[in-house]
Amino acid sequence: MYLSVVICTYNRGKYLPMVLDSLKKQNWPVSEYEVILINNNSPDDTDKIIQSYKADNPGFNLRYFIEYNQGISYARNRGVNESHGEIIVFIDDDETVEPHFLEAINHFFETYPDGAISAGPVIPVYEAEKPQWLSHYTMRLITGEYNKGNKIKLLSPKDYPGTGHACFRKSLFEKYGDFKTNLGRKGDSLMGAEDKDFFLRLMEGGEKCYYVPEAKIYHHIPAYKLTDEFFDKLTYAMGKSERVRTLNLSKGSFYKRVIMEGVKWGASLVLWLGYALKLQPYKGNKLILFRKNLTKGLLGYTH
């Protein structure tokens, strides 16, 4: 199978040589994959860095485009449209992979013809000290940490992965459409939900998503993502994104999501009590702040 690795980037030029080097070192034949890099109108030196990288690595099948419409959904859609592969492999612009990464993905899709989507584990690589308040329940939203064991398994909709470590048969985009451009991050915004919206469409269509443990991704976490300020902005943006996503569907979907938020508040309070009894109040307090910020965004309150 021919694989198209799609990387969408915004203002992370310094990470890109590291990301591209990990893809250049694949033990998969260079004739069997391409790397498509979409620069989403970055104001930093991304363009200069990539032009230099291409000049220094002429044998590497790197195709580079600038997408001037601001937003991760525009960039992802451009990457899919420019791709030549049967399989679209998304990785983020701050992630690296092992040499057998593409081989594992190819093997999965050839071995599991019913598999429409795959997702591998995400392992955080901290560039600063890991904060004490990180818990099992806040780890994924801050670091993208994702681990479903060491065996290939069919995932349920509640375990859907993030797009930054997922692979799709390209035919899915023809069948279900693109990422919605009114969702997702734009510039320095922390809005999201474009991948959740897309995954839910696929799951409602009965498409099967598998976990592939051999397709590991290492997510590099800079110091600013471990700050209280980033946590505050991200969790509020998550709620605001859910408001936009559900209202796009219907008012009924929005009200259903608000009711679910009440249920999640109950679960969060139980978890807070558990952490208090373990003498880890900082973890419980962060969970409550997460819930508070998300609820404010969901209900449309200003932050």
Helices and strands as residue ranges (DSSP letters): E 3-9, G 13-15, H 16-24, G 30-32, E 33-39, H 46-56, E 62-66, H 72-82, E 87-90, E 95-97, H 101-111, E 115-119, E 122-126, H 136-143, E 153-154, G 157-159, G 163-165, E 166-169, H 171-176, H 194-204, E 208-211, E 217-221, G 223-226, H 228-249, H 251-277, H 281-299
